Amino acid sequence: MNFKETPEFQRNFKRLKKKYLSLDEDLAEFKKVVSVFPLGRGKHFAVLTEKAGVKIVKARLFCRYLKGDSLRTTYAYCEVEQWIEFIELYAKNEQETESSWLIDSYLKSLSKEV
């Protein structure tokens, strides 16, 4: 599985990493899980939308520094080409839900590439 990150994800990751020091290891563990189960398993994953063979998934990203709480991430999964691109990362106490305009702009940019 190939992993990519949008600039928004990288910016949020860098900001949150200062606050939650285990975030590097937590993301590495999350990548192992989604490599095996790209659409996730259980109630901690939800497919939000699908367009042109790419599924947008919202998931909980467990963080050891949050002691039981988790961060949220949205990512795009392409089953045909076997890649995952992380779109957004946020803490639930800072942002209530995923950014729909960010997902929409990502899907628009994806359709321009195709």
C-alpha positions in Angstrom: 0.0 0.0 0.0 1.3 3.4 -0.9 0.6 6.3 1.4 0.5 10.0 0.5 -0.5 13.1 2.5 -2.1 16.4 1.4 -0.5 19.7 2.5 -3.4 20.3 4.9 -2.8 17.0 6.6 0.9 17.7 6.9 0.2 21.1 8.4 -2.2 19.7 11.0 0.0 16.8 11.7 3.0 19.0 12.5 0.8 21.3 14.7 -0.7 18.3 16.6 2.6 16.5 16.9 3.9 19.3 19.2 1.0 18.7 21.5 0.8 14.8 21.3 4.4 13.5 21.2 3.4 9.9 20.3 1.7 10.9 17.1 4.5 9.6 14.8 4.2 6.1 16.3 0.4 6.3 16.4 0.2 7.2 12.7 2.6 4.4 11.9 0.4 1.9 13.8 -2.7 3.3 12.0 -1.0 2.8 8.6 -0.4 -0.9 9.5 -4.1 -1.3 10.3 -5.4 0.4 7.1 -2.8 -1.6 5.0 -4.7 -4.8 6.1 -8.2 -3.3 6.3 -8.3 -0.2 4.0 -11.9 0.5 4.8 -11.5 -0.3 8.4 -13.4 -2.6 10.7 -15.9 -1.8 13.3 -17.6 1.4 14.4 -14.4 3.5 14.3 -14.5 3.8 10.5 -17.1 5.2 8.2 -17.1 5.6 4.4 -18.3 9.1 3.7 -18.5 9.1 -0.1 -17.2 7.5 -3.2 -16.3 9.1 -6.5 -14.4 7.7 -9.5 -13.3 4.6 -7.7 -11.9 6.5 -4.7 -13.6 6.1 -1.3 -13.4 8.8 1.3 -13.2 7.3 4.8 -13.4 9.0 8.2 -11.7 7.1 11.1 -10.5 7.5 14.6 -6.8 7.6 15.1 -5.9 6.4 18.5 -3.3 8.6 20.3 -1.5 7.3 23.4 -1.2 10.9 24.8 -5.0 11.3 24.8 -5.4 8.3 27.2 -8.4 6.6 25.6 -9.5 9.5 23.4 -8.6 9.7 19.8 -8.0 12.0 16.9 -10.0 12.0 13.7 -8.6 11.6 10.2 -10.1 11.5 6.8 -8.4 9.7 4.0 -9.0 8.6 0.4 -8.6 5.0 -0.6 -8.2 3.8 -4.2 -8.7 0.1 -4.4 -7.6 -0.3 -8.1 -4.2 1.5 -7.7 -3.7 0.5 -4.0 -3.0 3.9 -2.4 -4.2 5.8 0.5 -3.9 9.6 0.8 -4.5 11.3 4.1 -6.7 14.4 3.7 -7.3 15.8 7.1 -6.3 15.2 10.8 -8.0 17.0 13.7 -8.7 16.7 17.4 -12.4 16.3 18.3 -12.1 19.0 21.0 -10.9 21.6 18.4 -13.2 20.7 15.4 -16.6 19.0 15.7 -16.8 17.2 12.3 -14.7 16.7 9.2 -14.3 19.6 6.8 -16.7 19.0 4.0 -15.2 21.8 1.8 -11.8 20.2 2.2 -13.1 16.8 1.0 -15.0 18.5 -1.8 -11.9 20.4 -3.0 -9.9 17.2 -2.8 -12.4 15.3 -4.9 -12.4 18.2 -7.5 -8.6 18.1 -7.7 -8.7 14.4 -8.1 -11.1 14.6 -11.0 -8.9 17.1 -12.7 -6.0 14.7 -12.5 -8.0 11.9 -14.2 
